[in-house]
Structures are given as C-alpha cells and as structure tokens.
C-alpha cells in the first residue's frame, strides 16, 4: 500500500502542472457527465481514453531510469495526452452545454469544428514549445515547406472559407431541401454542414457530399424557404378542338382534393404551349411535404387521367397530317353544307337581313367566318374603325361606353342570336362602343366585301336596309329624347341620311 502511494506521489511530481492538470481533466470529465445530455455523453470517450493513456504513460515514465534518453519524449507524449483530454472536455462542456443553453440557435457545426481544430493546434504549439521547437521560426526558415503546405491546402482552405461564407449568409440550413445543379437528381435534404462539405440525402436515400466551394458558386434553389410551401407542376395534353376553358376547369377540379395538394395557395391551370399533340397545359399546385413531391405528382396525374376520361376528352398522341384524295370528300361536302345551313339560319335572325332573298343570304353565308373569343377579350373597341357585323352564336358579351372621364360604363348585355357592329358595317363610321366577351364566346362575322357582292346583284336592297336601320336608330333616339316633336319627319330624314351614307361607303 505504501509503495502505491509512493508511486502516486512520484507521478504527481512528474505530471505536468504539479498534479493540477490531472485534477482539471478529471473535473471536466465529471462536469461533462453531469451537464451533457445523454446523446452527447458519447463524445466524452476520447478525453477519457486520453486521460487514461496519460496515466499509463506517466507510469512508464516513472519506471524509466534517470538519465534515460526516452524520458523526455515520453514526458512530452504524456503532456500531449493530458492537454488533449483537457481541451476536448472543456470544449464539450462550454460549447455543447453552457453556450447551448444560452443561445436560441445552436452553433453551426463548421464553427464547432474550426474552434476544436484551433484548440488542438494550440495544444500542439504548447507541446512543440515544451520540446524546444519554435513553430513560427520553423515555417519562416523554410520557404519550400511553406509553398508546399500552401499548395496542398489550397482546396481545403477554399472549402473552409466557402463554408464560413455559407454559415454567415445562411442560404440553407440542416433540414432544408435544396438543388445545386439543373439535374433533378441533385435535389436533396441537407443533413450536415461541416468545414469541408455539405451532405445531402436525396429522395432515393442516396447521400451526396458536395464541397463547400461548389455550393458557394452554384445557383442554389431552396425549396424550404421562404416558407415550407413549394410549387410543383404537372403537364397534360388535350385536343385542339376542346375549348380551353373547359379543359382548364376540368383540370383545376381534378387537382383540388388530391392528398398533399394545399388549398392555399390555390392551384392553377394555364395553357403552356401548342405542339403536334394539341394544347399543353401546366397544372400548378403547392405542397408542404417536399419529400413526398413525386408521390403527390403521381396522384395528381392519376386524377387528371380519370377526370379527362369521364369528360370523354382523349389525351392526344403525336399526329401527322396525311392528305388522301378519295371518297372522304363526300363527308367534307356534307359537313360544309351543314355549316352553311347553320350560318344562313343565324343570318336570318338579323332584322334588316330577315327579308333578303335566299341567294343573297347564301352569298353572305359563304363570305362569312366563325371566330372564337376568350373571356374578357375585346371583340370591337370604341373609336376604332371597322366594317364587320358580328352575330353572337354562343356565349355572352358586354357593351361598354367610355365617357369623357375615361371610365367605361356597361350599357347592355347581349346573348346568342343578338348582333352588333351594323352601323360601322354599313356606313364605315367608327365604333360607338366597346364590346367585350364576358365568357368564352363564338361569333359569326360578315364583312363589307360580302355586302358589296349582294348590293351589286340586288341594288334595291340598299333602300330596304337603310329603312330598317333608320327605324332602329329612331327608336333608340326616341327612347333617349322624349321631346322630339315630329317623329315621322325625323324618321324620314334619318332614312335619307343613312341611304346616302351607305351608297357612299359602298360606292353605289
């Protein structure tokens, strides 16, 4: 027993700092055991092993004879182990326990690594000084060594400073989903940021290690900021002959109740292009669970397919136009004849055309065309020149008149069978109002050239049309001005004025 005590005293005498170092290392290990959380206590293994090895080396040092050349290197090694134990334990207690409780955000790992590395570097300098070596003079006296170290550490230092810049700017944090390359396979969740690189975990559970200097140069996309919602897009094709609004409404309803698609911000559907397959639509929606983005996209495509199938809208495949001259002309002629009959029926709904002979109506139908207008699209604009008559076949339009103040006031709404633009058609005057589609609308358009042809064949029609237009305009004028004293005289004058203007406009 007395021999063991003598050994301890001997070790205390040869231990650095006169035994205070041993007590400090042991106290820090005990403090770390108390303060560190259970998950962090595993970090105490290294300082504990270093302290035990220090004691072993001290024992070896005590057993070496006086004057032995190995005593000094063994003592330096013991000092190194003790300082490593104290440095690591003190770092764990201060950074992982004390500072962690005093700040709202944990210290980034790269700063922890740099601080720990600085501590180890300081320990090495202390041991070198104890060995009688000046590290500064060693580096300055060897230019070649300095150049070699600088070149070998070029990439390492670049990654280190890039990592510091990333931590200072914080373009992403652990847990964020980022993309640093145009390749979608390079999308991953950040699981670690250290002094050299960042580790990403892709949706395929593949780990990617990206150097910090590469991340610093890349055009980063962070799908987790500024909020957890990220917009995704699924594309779909639909045939050209299906109205765009119908397809958009169907796709919008299809995506609304898909699991994982957010209600706010609301989904949207836009025509994204036109190609050989048909109209390309972008179905845009938002998700908050970015990790399930591919699963949600698959569910959206499922719902789009079923919705289009229920509405009998075929998803078109690439097509090529091949012209073959055969009996199909019969079907084309039949379809063309059906369209002509339909146009003639719509023309008969116009009051000043209702009494025209069949050949005249047929001529107008042959020289007319069908146009489709989108919702909120202007068909004619007040003040513009025009020489076309519009008959509304489908949809609804609003008639707007701009006052002196510049604001437009809605004065009427027109539905299928009603028409507008007749005064500009017959007299060439500028448009008196703006007509704008309130929903998707289809109109039958008859231009000046059609009427020029029938006036050549039926010159007496000019008189009839001028009388009907004058009567219609007279009714409007009487409704606006109840003080007219002689309506019959005013009507006769209007007929003559309109007749003259029509003849001048058509050069009759």
C-alpha positions in Angstrom: 0.0 0.0 0.0 2.8 2.4 0.9 4.5 1.5 -2.4 1.3 2.5 -4.4 1.1 5.8 -2.5 4.8 6.5 -3.3 4.0 5.7 -7.0 1.2 8.2 -7.0 3.4 10.8 -5.4 6.1 10.1 -8.0 3.5 10.5 -10.8 2.3 13.7 -9.2 5.8 15.0 -9.2 6.4 14.2 -12.9 2.8 15.1 -14.1 2.5 18.5 -15.8 1.4 21.4 -13.7 2.2 19.5 -10.5 -0.9 17.3 -10.5 -3.3 20.2 -11.1 -3.7 19.0 -14.7 -4.9 15.6 -13.6 -7.5 17.2 -11.3 -8.6 19.6 -14.0 -9.0 16.8 -16.6 -10.9 14.6 -14.1 -13.1 17.5 -13.0 -14.0 18.4 -16.6 -14.9 14.8 -17.4 -17.2 14.7 -14.3 -18.8 18.0 -15.2 -19.4 16.8 -18.8 -21.0 13.7 -17.4 -23.4 15.9 -15.4 -24.2 18.7 -17.9 -24.2 16.9 -21.2 -27.4 15.3 -22.5 -27.5 11.5 -22.7 -26.9 11.6 -26.5 -23.9 13.8 -26.1 -22.0 11.8 -23.5 -20.5 9.5 -26.1 -18.2 12.4 -27.0 -16.5 12.0 -23.6 -15.0 8.8 -24.7 -12.0 10.4 -26.4 -11.0 12.7 -23.4 -11.5 9.8 -21.0 -9.2 7.5 -23.1 -6.7 10.3 -23.5 -6.6 10.7 -19.7 -6.2 7.0 -19.0 -3.4 6.8 -21.6 -1.8 9.8 -19.9 -1.7 7.9 -16.6 -0.3 4.9 -18.3 2.5 6.9 -20.0 3.2 8.6 -16.6 3.7 5.1 -15.1 6.1 4.2 -17.9 7.9 7.5 -17.4 8.3 6.7 -13.7 9.8 3.3 -14.4 12.4 4.6 -16.8 15.8 5.1 -15.2 17.2 8.5 -14.5 19.3 9.8 -17.4 17.5 7.7 -20.0 17.1 9.4 -23.3 13.5 8.2 -23.6 12.3 10.0 -20.6 11.9 13.4 -22.3 9.9 12.2 -25.3 7.6 10.1 -23.0 7.0 13.2 -20.8 6.1 15.2 -23.9 3.7 12.5 -25.0 2.1 12.5 -21.6 1.7 16.2 -21.8 0.1 15.9 -25.2 -2.4 13.4 -24.0 -3.3 15.4 -20.9 -3.8 18.6 -22.9 -5.9 16.7 -25.5 -8.1 15.4 -22.7 -8.5 18.9 -21.1 -9.1 20.6 -24.4 -11.7 18.2 -25.6 -13.6 18.0 -22.3 -13.5 21.8 -21.9 -14.8 22.3 -25.4 -17.7 19.8 -24.8 -18.7 21.4 -21.6 -18.6 25.0 -22.8 -19.9 24.6 -26.4 -22.3 21.7 -26.1 -23.7 22.6 -22.7 -23.1 26.1 -21.4 -23.4 28.0 -24.8 -26.2 25.8 -26.0 -28.4 26.8 -23.1 -27.7 30.5 -23.5 -28.5 30.9 -27.2 -31.6 30.3 -29.2 -29.9 28.8 -32.3 -27.2 26.1 -31.9 -23.7 27.0 -33.1 -23.1 25.7 -36.6 -21.0 22.6 -36.9 -18.4 24.2 -39.1 -17.7 26.8 -36.3 -17.5 24.0 -33.8 -15.0 22.1 -36.0 -12.9 25.2 -36.5 -12.9 26.1 -32.8 -12.0 22.5 -31.9 -9.2 22.5 -34.5 -7.9 25.8 -33.1 -7.7 24.2 -29.7 -5.8 21.2 -31.0 -3.5 23.5 -32.9 -2.8 25.5 -29.8 -2.1 22.3 -27.9 0.5 21.2 -30.5 2.2 24.6 -30.3 2.4 24.2 -26.5 4.0 20.8 -26.8 6.4 21.9 -29.5 7.5 24.8 -27.3 8.0 22.4 -24.4 10.1 20.3 -26.8 12.2 23.4 -27.5 10.9 23.9 -31.1 9.6 27.3 -32.3 6.9 26.6 -34.8 7.0 30.1 -36.3 10.7 30.0 -37.0 10.3 26.5 -38.5 7.9 27.8 -41.1 9.7 31.1 -41.9 13.0 29.4 -42.4 11.7 27.0 -45.0 10.1 28.8 -48.0 9.8 25.5 -49.8 7.9 24.0 -46.9 5.6 27.0 -46.8 4.9 26.7 -50.5 4.2 23.0 -50.3 1.8 23.5 -47.4 0.0 26.4 -49.2 -0.5 24.4 -52.4 -1.6 21.2 -50.7 -4.1 23.1 -48.6 -5.5 25.2 -51.5 -8.7 23.3 -51.9 -9.1 22.7 -48.2 -8.8 26.4 -47.4 -11.2 27.2 -50.3 -13.8 24.8 -48.8 -13.1 26.2 -45.3 -13.7 29.9 -46.3 -16.7 28.9 -48.5 -18.2 27.1 -45.6 -17.7 30.2 -43.4 -19.4 32.3 -46.0 -22.3 29.9 -46.3 -22.7 29.9 -42.5 -22.6 33.7 -42.4 -25.2 34.1 -45.2 -27.2 31.0 -44.3 -28.7 30.3 -47.7 -29.8 26.9 -46.3 -29.7 25.0 -43.1 -29.9 21.4 -41.9 -33.3 20.0 -42.9 -33.8 22.2 -46.0 -34.4 20.8 -49.4 -32.0 22.3 -52.0 -31.0 21.9 -55.6 -27.5 22.9 -56.7 -27.5 21.5 -60.2 -30.0 21.6 -63.1 -30.2 17.8 -62.8 -33.4 16.9 -60.8 -31.4 14.0 -59.3 -29.3 16.6 -57.5 -32.2 17.6 -55.2 -31.6 16.6 -51.6 -32.2 17.4 -48.0 -29.3 18.9 -46.1 -28.3 16.5 -43.3 -24.9 18.1 -42.3 -22.8 21.2 -43.0 -19.1 20.9 -41.9 -15.9 22.8 -42.6 -15.3 21.0 -45.9 -18.6 20.0 -47.4 -22.3 19.6 -47.0 -24.0 16.2 -47.1 -27.4 15.8 -48.9 -29.8 12.9 -48.8 -31.8 12.5 -52.0 -35.4 11.2 -52.2 -33.8 7.9 -53.4 -32.0 7.8 -50.0 -28.6 8.4 -51.7 -26.1 10.5 -49.8 -24.3 13.2 -51.8 -21.3 15.0 -50.4 -20.9 18.5 -52.1 -17.8 20.6 -51.4 -18.5 24.0 -49.9 -16.7 25.9 -52.7 -19.1 24.2 -55.3 -22.1 25.2 -53.3 -20.8 28.8 -53.0 -20.5 29.0 -56.8 -23.8 27.3 -57.6 -27.2 28.9 -58.3 -28.9 27.3 -55.3 -32.6 26.6 -55.2 -34.0 26.3 -51.7 -37.4 24.6 -51.7 -37.9 25.1 -47.9 -37.6 28.9 -48.0 -39.0 31.5 -47.6 -41.8 29.1 -46.4 -42.3 25.4 -46.4 -44.7 25.6 -49.4 -43.2 24.8 -52.8 -44.9 25.0 -56.2 -44.8 21.9 -58.4 -46.1 21.4 -62.0 -47.6 18.5 -63.8 -48.2 18.8 -67.6 -51.1 17.4 -69.6 -52.2 17.5 -73.3 -55.7 18.0 -74.6 -57.0 18.1 -78.2 -57.2 21.4 -80.1 -61.0 21.2 -80.7 -61.9 21.1 -77.0 -62.3 24.7 -75.7 -59.5 25.8 -73.4 -61.8 27.0 -70.6 -63.5 23.6 -70.4 -60.2 21.8 -70.1 -58.8 24.3 -67.6 -61.9 23.9 -65.4 -61.7 20.1 -65.5 -58.0 20.0 -64.6 -58.5 22.5 -61.8 -61.2 20.5 -60.2 -59.2 17.3 -60.7 -56.2 18.6 -58.6 -58.1 20.3 -55.8 -58.8 17.4 -53.5 -55.6 15.3 -54.1 -53.9 14.3 -50.8 -50.9 16.5 -50.3 -52.0 19.4 -52.5 -52.5 22.6 -50.5 -55.7 24.6 -50.7 -53.8 27.8 -50.1 -52.0 29.0 -52.3 -54.7 27.8 -54.7 -53.8 25.5 -57.6 -53.9 27.0 -61.2 -54.0 25.7 -64.7 -52.6 27.6 -67.7 -52.1 26.8 -71.4 -48.3 26.4 -71.6 -47.9 25.8 -75.4 -49.1 24.3 -78.6 -47.5 21.3 -80.3 -48.2 18.4 -82.6 -50.2 16.6 -79.9 -52.5 19.5 -79.0 -52.6 22.1 -76.3 -50.1 21.7 -73.5 -51.5 22.6 -70.0 -49.4 23.2 -66.9 -51.3 22.1 -63.7 -49.6 24.1 -61.0 -50.1 23.3 -57.3 -48.3 23.7 -53.9 -47.0 21.1 -51.5 -45.6 21.4 -48.0 -44.3 17.9 -47.7 -41.5 18.2 -50.2 -40.2 14.7 -49.5 -43.5 13.3 -50.9 -43.4 15.5 -54.1 -43.1 12.6 -56.5 -45.8 10.6 -54.8 -48.1 13.7 -54.9 -47.3 14.4 -58.5 -48.2 10.8 -59.4 -51.5 11.2 -57.6 -52.2 14.4 -59.5 -51.5 12.6 -62.8 -53.9 9.8 -61.8 -56.7 12.3 -61.0 -56.1 14.2 -64.3 -56.4 11.0 -66.3 -59.6 9.9 -64.6 -61.2 13.4 -64.9 -60.4 13.6 -68.6 -61.7 10.1 -69.2 -65.0 10.9 -67.5 -65.4 14.0 -69.7 -64.6 12.0 -72.9 -61.5 14.1 -73.5 -58.9 11.9 -75.1 -55.2 12.6 -74.3 -53.8 13.1 -77.8 -50.8 11.3 -79.2 -48.4 12.9 -81.8 -50.2 13.2 -85.1 -49.2 13.7 -88.7 -51.4 15.1 -91.4 -51.7 12.9 -94.5 -53.9 14.0 -97.4 -55.6 11.2 -99.3 -57.9 12.0 -102.2 -60.8 9.5 -102.0 -64.5 9.4 -101.2 -63.9 11.3 -97.9 -64.7 14.5 -100.0 -68.4 13.4 -99.7 -68.2 13.7 -95.9 -66.4 17.0 -96.1 -69.0 18.4 -98.5 -71.8 17.2 -96.2 -70.1 18.9 -93.2 -69.6 22.1 -95.2 -73.2 22.1 -96.3 -74.4 21.7 -92.7 -72.2 24.6 -91.6 -73.6 26.8 -94.4 -77.2 26.0 -93.4 -76.3 26.9 -89.8 -74.8 30.3 -90.9 -77.9 31.1 -93.0 -80.1 30.5 -90.1 -78.1 32.8 -87.9 -78.1 35.5 -90.6 -81.9 35.3 -90.8 -82.0 36.4 -87.1 -80.8 39.8 -88.0 -83.8 42.0 -88.5 -82.5 44.0 -91.5 -81.4 40.7 -93.2 -84.5 38.7 -92.5 -86.3 39.6 -95.7 -83.3 39.1 -98.1 -83.8 36.6 -100.8 -82.2 33.1 -100.4 -79.4 33.7 -102.9 -78.3 36.9 -101.1 -78.3 35.1 -97.7 -76.4 32.3 -99.3 -73.8 34.7 -100.6 -73.4 36.3 -97.2 -73.0 32.9 -95.5 -70.4 31.9 -98.0 -68.4 35.1 -97.3 -68.7 34.9 -93.5 -66.5 33.3 -90.9 -66.7 32.0 -87.4 -64.4 33.4 -84.7 -63.8 32.4 -81.1 -63.0 34.9 -78.3 -61.7 34.3 -74.8 -63.3 35.5 -71.6 -62.6 39.3 -71.1 -61.3 39.7 -74.6 -62.4 42.8 -76.6 -64.2 42.0 -79.9 -64.5 45.6 -81.0 -63.1 48.8 -79.4 -64.8 52.1 -79.1 -63.3 54.7 -81.6 -61.7 52.1 -83.8 -62.5 51.8 -87.5 -64.4 48.7 -88.6 -66.6 47.3 -91.4 -67.8 44.0 -89.9 -71.1 42.8 -88.5 -71.0 40.3 -85.5 -73.7 37.8 -84.7 -73.3 36.1 -81.4 -73.7 32.3 -81.8 -72.6 31.2 -78.3 -71.6 33.0 -75.1 -72.3 36.5 -73.8 -70.8 39.9 -74.4 -71.0 43.3 -72.6 -71.5 46.6 -74.4 -69.3 49.3 -72.8 -69.3 53.1 -73.5 -66.4 55.3 -72.3 -67.3 58.8 -71.1 -65.3 61.9 -71.0 -63.8 60.9 -67.7 -62.3 57.9 -69.3 -64.2 55.3 -67.3 -66.2 52.6 -69.2 -69.8 52.1 -68.3 -71.7 48.9 -69.2 -74.9 49.7 -71.0 -76.1 46.3 -72.2 -75.5 42.6 -72.3 -76.1 40.6 -75.4 -76.7 36.8 -75.8 -76.9 34.2 -78.6 -78.9 35.5 -81.6 -78.1 39.2 -81.0 -75.8 41.2 -83.1 -73.7 44.4 -83.1 -71.4 46.4 -85.3 -74.1 47.0 -88.1 -73.6 50.8 -88.3 -69.9 50.6 -88.9 -70.5 47.8 -91.4 -73.0 49.9 -93.5 -71.6 53.4 -93.1 -67.9 53.0 -92.2 -68.2 55.2 -89.1 -66.0 54.5 -86.1 -67.2 52.1 -83.4 -69.6 53.7 -80.9 -68.9 51.3 -78.1 -66.5 48.6 -76.9 -67.9 45.0 -76.9 -66.1 42.6 -74.7 -66.8 38.9 -74.1 -67.8 38.1 -70.6 -67.4 34.3 -71.2 -65.9 32.3 -74.0 -67.9 33.4 -77.0 -68.3 32.4 -80.6 -69.5 34.9 -83.2 -70.4 34.8 -86.9 -68.6 37.7 -88.7 -69.8 39.2 -92.0 -67.6 41.8 -93.7 -68.1 44.6 -96.2 -67.0 42.5 -99.1 -70.0 40.2 -98.7 -72.5 43.0 -98.8 -70.7 44.7 -101.7 -71.4 41.5 -103.7 -75.1 41.3 -102.9 -75.6 45.1 -103.5 -74.3 44.5 -107.0 -76.8 41.8 -107.6 -79.7 43.4 -105.7 -79.3 47.2 -105.7 -82.8 47.7 -104.3 -81.7 46.1 -101.0 -79.8 49.3 -100.1 -83.1 51.1 -99.7 -84.6 48.3 -97.6 -81.6 48.1 -95.3 -81.4 51.9 -94.8 -85.1 52.0 -93.8 -84.7 49.2 -91.3 -81.5 50.7 -89.8 -83.1 54.2 -89.7 -86.2 52.8 -87.9 -84.0 51.0 -85.3 -81.9 54.1 -84.7 -85.1 56.2 -84.5 -86.5 54.0 -81.7 -83.2 54.5 -79.8 -83.3 58.2 -80.3 -86.9 58.5 -79.1 -86.1 56.5 -76.0 -83.3 58.9 -75.2 -85.1 62.1 -76.2 -88.8 62.2 -75.4 -89.0 65.9 -76.6 -89.0 65.0 -80.3 -92.0 66.9 -81.9 -92.3 65.2 -85.3 -91.1 61.6 -85.2 -92.3 60.8 -88.7 -90.3 63.8 -90.2 -87.2 62.8 -88.2 -87.5 59.2 -89.4 -87.7 60.2 -93.0 -84.6 62.4 -92.6 -82.7 59.6 -91.0 -83.6 57.2 -93.8 -82.3 59.6 -96.4 -79.1 60.3 -94.4 -78.4 56.6 -93.9 -79.2 55.8 -97.5 -76.7 58.4 -98.7 -74.0 57.2 -96.3 -74.5 53.6 -97.3 -74.3 54.4 -101.0 -71.2 56.5 -100.5 -69.5 53.8 -98.4 -70.2 51.0 -100.9 -69.6 53.3 -103.9 -73.0 52.6 -105.3 
